[in-house]
Amino acid sequence: MAAIPIALIAAIVVIDVLAPPDIHLGPLLVAAPAITASFAGPRMTGLIAALAVVAQAVIAVLRDPDELFSANHQAQIAALVLVGSSLVIFCVVRERRARELTQVRYVSETAQRVVLRPLPKWIGPLRVASLYLAAEAEAQIGGDLYAASRTRSGTRLIVGDVRGKGMTAVGDAALLLGAFRAAAHRQASLPELAAYLDGSVCWNLTEPGETDQSGETFITATIVDIPDHGSMIDMIDCGHPPPIVVRNGRATLIDAYQAAPPLGLGELAHPRYHVDTFTFEAGDLLLLYTDGVVEARDSTGTFYPLTERITGWTESDPDAFLRRLRRDLLQYVGGRLGDDAVMIAIERPRTPHVMQTRPEVPSPQPQERAKSKW
């Protein structure tokens, strides 16, 4: 790339020297450092700018040695020095901001790994894939959330969306995920878990500095309990877009019979959490998502018809299914989403997956237990 501005300088010098006396191409030398600044750093830009100044002096000497000290050439040289210095300063500032952006990206990715832990490929007998699409090009995490937890008899998952954006939404998402991970593995019923999560969000509103957001902060969520054996799933919908079951290429929307209010509004609505049950057989694929998917719009303002688009898809592998869904969604909206989007695909394979269990450690004898107490 450095050969381009050098060749440009050489061409301008040759043409200007050979041109008639009334034609001056020296002012075009400023293009060389300008082009260099588009791809190189301050050192290379400064070197090309200095070379352009030397080239301007060479033109003056070859045309007429007395012209080197003329007002015209002195003004052109001064202009080259001024423009070259400005471009060098620009490159320094650009590199500094690039380093800051790299650091911000690193912190953002670290926060994403801490708050939104990647789901494993296998959770018990289920094959799982997850995908987070950020609306902002430089963002890695927002207010959308998901998590999974194992119980003695199955797997519990949550997918949700925090009202609002920015660091406040990230903090609320981290709060809910922490509460879910702490309580989901316990042997509480699904309504008890939902009530606990609602209370955790409500308690957060009473923290110092959060009281002004009371009634304005809430989290829509879907909580599902998938047993290891059997073909039925329990679900509580808290104002969240309903899940979809794909069976033999046919997509079915699972609407809640009685949806609960979003988490965080329990003190206002005093909800009774109704558990909906639906079939999830071997070979089926369950899709959980946030409203960033179904509220994505094309150039005409039409919402993304998720159920219609995935009808007929035969991918049974969750990773392959989400890759196709990602391509189709981004193509539909023209490459960029207007809101963050989370997608989780879960498959119950036809062939049972052999779950690895931890080896049991024999309990100590009474004498050993007495010794270990101290």
N, C-alpha and C positions, 0 to 999 in steps of 0.2 A: 504493500500500500504506500510506503514511503517513496517508491519510485514514481508514483503519479505526480505529486507536487514538484519533485526534482525535475522530471521530464517537462512539466509545464514551465518551470523557470527557464530551463535550457531553450525551449522552443520560443519563448517570448524574447529572450536575449538575441537569438539568431535572427528572428523576424524583424525585431526593432532595429538592429544594426544594419540590416540589408534594406530596410524600408526607406522611402524618400524622406528627406529632412523634415517635411511638414507632418509626418505621421509619427506619433509617439505611443507605443504600447506599454511603456513602463508602469502606468497605473494598474495594469492587469496583474502585476506581480503580487498584489495583495490577495489574490485568489489562492495562491499556494499555501500560506499559513492558515487561511480560512478552511481550506479542504483538509489540511492536516489535523486541525482541531476537532474535526468530526469523528476521527477514529483513533487519534494518538493522544498521549499525555502531554504535560507541560514541557518536558525536556525536548521531545521531538518537535513540538510546535515552535518552541523558541529557536531550535536549530534551523528549521525551515524559514522562520521569519528573518533570522540573521543572514541566511543564504539569499533571501530575496533582497535585503538591503545591499549586500555585496553585488548582486546581479544588477541592481539599479546603478550602482557606481561604475560597474564595468561597462554598461551601456553608454553612460556619459563619457567615459574615457575613450571608448572605441569610436564614438561619433565625433567628438571633438574634446580634447583634454581640457579646454577652457570652460566647457559646459558643466564640468563637475562642480564648479563653484557658482554656477548660475542660480538665480532665485527659483527657477522652475524645478531643477533637479534637487536642490536643497529642500524644497517643499515636498517633493515626492518621497525623498528619503525620510524626512520627518514623519510623513503620513504612514510610511511602512513601519517605522519604529513604534509609533503610537498604536497602530492596529495590531502589530505583533505582540506588544506588551499587554494589550487588552485581552488578546486571545490566550496568552499564557496564564493570565490571572483567571480567566474563565475556566481553563482546564484545571487549575488548582482547586477552584471552588467545586467544580463538577466531580473531581475525584474524591474530595472530602465528603460530599453528599453521597456519593456512591458507597463509600465505606460506611457511612451512617446507615444507609438503606440496607446494606448487607447485615449490619448488626441488628437492625430492627427485624429483618427477616429471620435471623437466627433466633432471636428472642421469641418471635411469634411462633416459629416451628416448635421451639422447646415448650412453650405454653400449650400448644396443641397436643403435644405428646403427653403432657402432664394432665391436662383437663380431659381431653378426648383420647383415651388410650385406644390404640388400634385393636379391633376385635380379632381374635384368633380365627384361623381357618375352620377349626372345628371347636364347637362348644357342646360337650357331651356327644350325643348322636347326631347333632345338627351340623350341617355345613353352612358357613356364614361368610358374607362379604359385605363390606361397608365402604361408603364413598361420601366425602365432604367436598362440596363445591362452593368456594367463597365468591361472593358477588364482586368484591373489590379485588383488583388484580394483584395488589401487594399484600392483601390480608390472607391469613391462613386459618383464622378461627373467628367465629362470631357468636351469635346467640343460639344457634342450633346445637343440639346435644343428642347423644346416644350413649348407652352403656348396657352391659349384660352381666348377669350374675348367676352362678350355679347354686341350686338348692339340692337337697337330698334326692328329690324325685324329678327334677326338671331344670329348666332354664327360664329365667325372667329377664325381659328386655324392656327398655324404655327408650323412646324417641320423643324429642320435644323441641319447642321453639320458644325462646324468651321474647317477651314484648320489648321492643326497642333495639338499639344497636350500640356499638362501642364497648368500652371497657366495663360499663355497668352491666350490660347484657352478658358479657363473659363472666363477670363475678357471680351473677345470679345463676348462670349455667353451672359453674363450678360448685356452687352451694348445693344445687339440686342433685348433681351427680355424686357429690360426697355423701349426701343423705341416702341416696339410692344404694350406693355400694355398701354403706354401713348397715342397711336394714333389709335389703332384698333377699339375702341368703337365710334370714331367719324364717322360722316356721309360721310366720304370720300369714293371714289370709290376704288376698289381693286387695279387698276394700280397706283392710287395716294398713297395708302398705301405702295405698293412695292417700289415706287420711294422714299418715305420718309425713309423707312428702308435702302435702298441702300445709301442714302445720310448720314444717321446716321453712317453707317460703314465707309464711305469715310471720314467723318469729324473726326472720331477717328484716322485715319491715319495721320492727320495733327497735332495731339497733340504732345507736346514736348516728345521726346524719341521714337516716333512712326514713324517718317518719313523714317527711314531705312527699314521699312516693306512695304512701298508703292508698290502696285502691287503684293505683296506676301500674303497678308491677304484677305481672302474672305470667304463667308459663303454660302453654298448651302442651299436652303430652298424651301419648298412648302407652299403656303398660300391658304387656302380654306375659302370660305364664304358659310355657310349652312343656308338657310332661315328656319324660323320656319314652314312655310307653303309652300306647293309645293314639287316637286320632283326633282328639278334641283340644282346643285352645281356649283359655280364659282370657278375657280382655276387658280393660276399663279405659274408656275414651274420655279424656278431659279436654273437650273442645278442640281436638286435634283432627287433621284429615284422616279418614278411615283407611285401614290397611287394605291390601289387595292380595287375593290368593289366585295364583296362576296354575291351572290344572289342564294339562293336555292342550296348551295353547289358548285356553279360554280364561280371561281375566274377570274376576268377580270382586266387586267392591263390598267390603264388610262394614255396613253401617251399624252403628250402635243403636240398640233399642231405646236406651235412655242415657244420653251422654251427660257426663258430669261437667260442672263449670271448670275453667282452667285452674291449675294449682296456684294458690295464693289468694283466691277469692272465696275460700271455704268459710271464713268468718262472716262473710256477707250473705252467702247463699245457703249455708248449712246443708250441704248436699248429702244425699244417700247414694253411695257408690254402687251402681248396678253392674254386675258382672255379666258380660255377653260371652256366649260360647259359640264357636264355629268349628267346622271340620278342617283338619290339616293332615292329609293322608300322605303315605309314602309316595315320593315322586312329585309332590306339590312344591310350589315355591311361594313363600310369603314375602311381600314387599311392604316395608315400613318406610315412611318418607315424611318430609316437612312441607309446609305450604310453598316453599321456594320452588318446588317442582311444579305443582298444579297451578300456581299463579304466574308462572313464566309466560311471557307474551311474545308473539311474533311481530313482524313489522306492521301488521294491521290491527294489533291490540287484542288478538284472540288468545285466550288462555290455552295452555298446553293440555290437550285431551289425553291424560295419562292412560286411562283404562282402554281407550280406543287404540292408542298407539301400540301398546304392548300386546294387544289381542292378536293371537296367531304366532307369537314368538315361541320358539321351541327350545330355547336354551334352558337346560336344566342346571347347569353349573352357575352358582351365584356370581362368581367373578365375571364370567362371560356375559351374563345377563346385565350386570351393571355397566360393563364396558359398552355394550350396545345401547343401553339406556342413556348413558352419558353422551355418546356421539349423537344420538337422535335428539336429545334435549338441546344441546348446544347448537346443532344445526337448525333446529326449529326457531331458536331465539336470535340467531345470527352471531353466535360466538360468545356472548356475555349475558349472564343472568342479572336480573334486577334485585335479587335477594339471595341470601345464602340458602343452600339446599343440602339436605342429608338424605341418603338412600341406603337402606339395609335390606339385603336379600338373604333369605333363610330357606334352606332346602332340607327336607327330611328324606335322605336317600332311600332308595328301594332296598339296597343292600345295607344291613345294619353296620354301623361303624363300631369297631372295637375300641371302647373307652379305656384309657389307661388310668389305673388307680394307684394310689400310693400304697406301698407295702405297709401292712399293719405292724406296729411295734409292740411286742409283748409287754403287757403291764408288769411292773416290778412286783416282786414278792412282798409280803407284809414287812419283813425285816428290812428289805431294801428301801421300801417306801418310808419307813420310819427314819432310816439314815438320811435319805435324800431330803427330808423335811428341813433339816438344818444345813 
